[in-house]
Amino acid sequence: MLPVFYLKKLYYMESIGTGLLLIILTLVFVIYVKANFPRWKGKVGESFVTEKLRDLDPAFYKIFTDVLLPSDGNIKTTQIDQLVVSKYGIFCIETKNYSGWIFGSANQEYWTQVIYRNKERFYNPLWQNYAHTKAVEELLKEKYPKLRIYSLVAFPSADKIKVTGTDFVGYASDVLEKIVSFNNIIFSDSEVEEICAILSSADIKDEKSHEEHDKEAHRLND
């Protein structure tokens, strides 16, 4: 039997080891959360906008979410938050789950997010969404060479949106109202079905491709 002195020493060393392990695990958890929080926050915003879009009549509007398509841009794929296909047109939506006040212009390369006295610049989401609309256009141009795709940007969590030069930017409800404001029929029911079929077949679903896209997008933004 070990003396009490040695037993206390072993207990002390074990306690130090357990405490060190907890510290390491806590640091790993904090780093993981910090690295993934922007993506999680973005997904929450996208889910909110998607739920809002479900108010559209499903007989006339087909909704696609988190669409990954081939691209000829800086990276080989492009990710679209929401696509709405209808006989009134195709609507490509970029969702930004930013809070605070949003300032910008359709012609400015960068917009500004203001929270109290803190200001952060971010790339013009209309310009970002242009790459998305071009990917859809490229996919459909053979059968629909005069296709018109509308680019919209949703800020579901913004406190105030002050963006000039466009009425295609707003809250989730504004985007919904914009979509239903188009009432000129440009596609037949069969054409809508064909467009949806083309998009569905081109949409890259495997998780690895989505992970690679996220890594490439983060690399370009760093």
C-alpha positions as CSV (number, residue, x, y, z in Angstrom):
1,M,0.0,0.0,0.0
2,L,1.4,3.4,-1.0
3,P,2.0,6.0,1.7
4,V,-0.5,8.8,2.1
5,F,2.1,11.3,0.8
6,Y,2.4,9.5,-2.6
7,L,-1.4,9.1,-2.8
8,K,-1.8,12.9,-2.4
9,K,0.9,13.6,-5.0
10,L,-0.7,11.3,-7.5
11,Y,-4.1,12.9,-6.9
12,Y,-2.6,16.3,-7.3
13,M,-0.9,15.4,-10.6
14,E,-4.1,13.8,-11.8
15,S,-6.0,17.0,-10.9
16,I,-3.5,19.1,-12.9
17,G,-3.8,16.8,-15.9
18,T,-7.6,16.9,-15.8
19,G,-7.6,20.7,-15.5
20,L,-5.2,21.1,-18.4
21,L,-7.3,18.8,-20.5
22,L,-10.4,20.9,-19.8
23,I,-8.5,24.1,-20.7
24,I,-7.4,22.5,-24.0
25,L,-10.9,21.3,-24.8
26,T,-12.4,24.7,-24.0
27,L,-9.9,26.4,-26.3
28,V,-10.6,24.0,-29.1
29,F,-14.3,24.6,-28.7
30,V,-13.9,28.4,-28.7
31,I,-11.8,28.2,-31.8
32,Y,-14.3,25.9,-33.5
33,V,-17.3,28.1,-32.7
34,K,-15.4,31.3,-33.8
35,A,-14.5,29.7,-37.1
36,N,-18.0,28.4,-37.8
37,F,-20.2,31.1,-36.3
38,P,-20.4,33.3,-39.5
39,R,-21.6,30.3,-41.5
40,W,-24.1,29.2,-38.8
41,K,-25.4,32.8,-38.6
42,G,-25.7,32.9,-42.4
43,K,-27.7,29.6,-42.4
44,V,-30.1,31.0,-39.8
45,G,-30.8,34.0,-42.1
46,E,-31.2,31.8,-45.2
47,S,-33.7,29.6,-43.3
48,F,-35.7,32.6,-42.3
49,V,-35.9,33.9,-45.9
50,T,-36.7,30.4,-47.2
51,E,-39.6,30.1,-44.7
52,K,-40.8,33.5,-45.9
53,L,-40.7,32.4,-49.5
54,R,-42.9,29.5,-48.6
55,D,-45.7,32.0,-48.4
56,L,-45.7,32.0,-52.2
57,D,-48.3,29.9,-53.9
58,P,-46.6,26.6,-54.6
59,A,-48.8,26.1,-57.6
60,F,-47.0,29.1,-59.3
61,Y,-43.6,29.4,-57.6
62,K,-41.0,26.6,-57.2
63,I,-38.3,27.3,-54.5
64,F,-34.8,25.9,-54.6
65,T,-32.4,26.5,-51.7
66,D,-28.6,26.2,-51.2
67,V,-28.1,25.5,-54.9
68,L,-24.5,24.6,-56.0
69,L,-23.9,25.0,-59.7
70,P,-20.8,24.7,-61.9
71,S,-19.2,28.1,-62.6
72,D,-16.6,29.7,-64.9
73,G,-15.5,32.2,-62.2
74,N,-12.6,32.2,-59.8
75,I,-13.8,29.0,-58.3
76,K,-15.4,26.1,-60.1
77,T,-18.7,26.3,-58.4
78,T,-21.1,29.0,-57.2
79,Q,-23.6,28.7,-54.3
80,I,-27.0,30.3,-54.5
81,D,-29.0,30.9,-51.3
82,Q,-32.5,30.7,-52.9
83,L,-33.8,30.4,-56.4
84,V,-37.5,31.0,-57.3
85,V,-38.8,29.7,-60.6
86,S,-42.2,30.8,-61.9
87,K,-44.0,31.6,-65.1
88,Y,-43.3,35.2,-64.3
89,G,-39.5,34.8,-64.3
90,I,-36.6,33.4,-62.3
91,F,-35.5,35.1,-59.1
92,C,-32.0,34.7,-57.7
93,I,-31.7,35.7,-54.0
94,E,-28.6,36.4,-52.0
95,T,-29.2,36.5,-48.3
96,K,-27.0,38.5,-45.9
97,N,-27.8,38.0,-42.2
98,Y,-26.3,41.2,-41.1
99,S,-27.6,43.3,-38.2
100,G,-27.3,47.0,-37.7
101,W,-27.7,49.7,-40.4
102,I,-26.7,48.8,-44.0
103,F,-25.5,51.6,-46.3
104,G,-24.6,51.3,-49.9
105,S,-25.4,52.0,-53.5
106,A,-26.0,49.6,-56.4
107,N,-22.9,51.1,-58.1
108,Q,-20.5,50.9,-55.2
109,E,-18.1,48.0,-54.9
110,Y,-18.4,47.9,-51.1
111,W,-21.2,48.5,-48.7
112,T,-21.0,49.4,-45.0
113,Q,-22.5,47.7,-42.0
114,V,-22.8,50.1,-39.0
115,I,-23.5,48.8,-35.4
116,Y,-23.3,51.7,-33.0
117,R,-19.9,53.3,-33.8
118,N,-18.4,50.2,-35.4
119,K,-18.2,50.1,-39.2
120,E,-17.5,47.1,-41.4
121,R,-17.2,47.0,-45.2
122,F,-18.4,44.1,-47.2
123,Y,-18.5,43.3,-50.9
124,N,-21.6,44.6,-52.8
125,P,-24.0,41.5,-52.6
126,L,-25.7,42.6,-55.9
127,W,-22.3,42.2,-57.6
128,Q,-21.8,38.9,-55.8
129,N,-25.2,37.7,-56.9
130,Y,-24.4,38.6,-60.5
131,A,-22.1,35.6,-60.7
132,H,-25.0,33.5,-59.5
133,T,-27.3,34.8,-62.1
134,K,-24.7,34.2,-64.8
135,A,-24.3,30.6,-63.7
136,V,-28.1,30.0,-64.1
137,E,-28.1,31.8,-67.4
138,E,-25.2,29.7,-68.7
139,L,-27.1,26.6,-67.7
140,L,-30.3,27.5,-69.5
141,K,-29.1,29.7,-72.4
142,E,-29.2,26.9,-75.0
143,K,-32.9,26.5,-74.7
144,Y,-33.8,29.9,-73.4
145,P,-31.3,32.4,-75.0
146,K,-33.3,35.5,-74.0
147,L,-33.8,34.4,-70.4
148,R,-34.2,37.2,-67.8
149,I,-33.1,36.5,-64.3
150,Y,-33.8,38.9,-61.5
151,S,-31.2,39.5,-58.8
152,L,-32.5,40.3,-55.3
153,V,-30.7,40.7,-52.0
154,A,-32.4,40.0,-48.6
155,F,-31.2,41.4,-45.2
156,P,-33.6,39.6,-42.8
157,S,-31.9,40.8,-39.6
158,A,-30.9,44.4,-40.5
159,D,-32.2,47.3,-38.3
160,K,-32.2,49.8,-41.2
161,I,-31.4,49.4,-44.9
162,K,-30.2,52.5,-46.7
163,V,-29.3,51.3,-50.2
164,T,-29.7,53.6,-53.2
165,G,-29.9,53.0,-56.9
166,T,-32.1,49.8,-56.7
167,D,-35.3,48.5,-55.3
168,F,-34.2,44.9,-55.4
169,V,-32.7,45.0,-51.9
170,G,-34.6,44.8,-48.7
171,Y,-35.9,42.7,-45.8
172,A,-37.4,39.3,-46.4
173,S,-40.9,40.7,-46.8
174,D,-39.7,43.3,-49.3
175,V,-38.1,40.5,-51.4
176,L,-41.4,38.6,-51.3
177,E,-43.4,41.6,-52.4
178,K,-40.9,42.3,-55.2
179,I,-41.3,38.8,-56.6
180,V,-45.1,38.9,-56.6
181,S,-45.1,42.3,-58.3
182,F,-44.0,40.6,-61.5
183,N,-47.2,39.4,-63.2
184,N,-46.4,39.2,-66.9
185,I,-46.4,35.6,-68.0
186,I,-43.2,34.7,-69.8
187,F,-43.0,30.9,-69.4
188,S,-45.6,28.2,-69.9
189,D,-46.2,25.6,-67.3
190,S,-44.3,23.0,-69.3
191,E,-41.3,25.4,-69.6
192,V,-41.3,26.0,-65.8
193,E,-41.2,22.3,-65.3
194,E,-38.3,21.9,-67.8
195,I,-36.3,24.7,-66.2
196,C,-36.8,23.2,-62.7
197,A,-35.7,19.8,-64.1
198,I,-32.5,21.3,-65.6
199,L,-31.7,23.1,-62.3
200,S,-32.4,20.0,-60.2
201,S,-30.1,17.9,-62.4
202,A,-27.3,20.4,-62.3
203,D,-27.5,21.1,-58.6
204,I,-24.5,19.5,-56.9
205,K,-25.7,17.8,-53.7
206,D,-22.7,15.9,-52.3
207,E,-21.4,17.3,-49.1
208,K,-17.7,17.2,-50.1
209,S,-18.3,19.6,-53.0
210,H,-20.1,22.0,-50.7
211,E,-17.2,21.8,-48.2
212,E,-14.7,22.5,-51.0
213,H,-16.7,25.4,-52.2
214,D,-16.8,26.9,-48.7
215,K,-13.1,26.5,-48.4
216,E,-12.4,28.2,-51.7
217,A,-14.8,31.0,-51.0
218,H,-13.2,31.7,-47.6
219,R,-9.8,31.6,-49.2
220,L,-10.8,34.3,-51.8
221,N,-12.3,36.4,-49.0
222,D,-9.3,36.3,-46.8
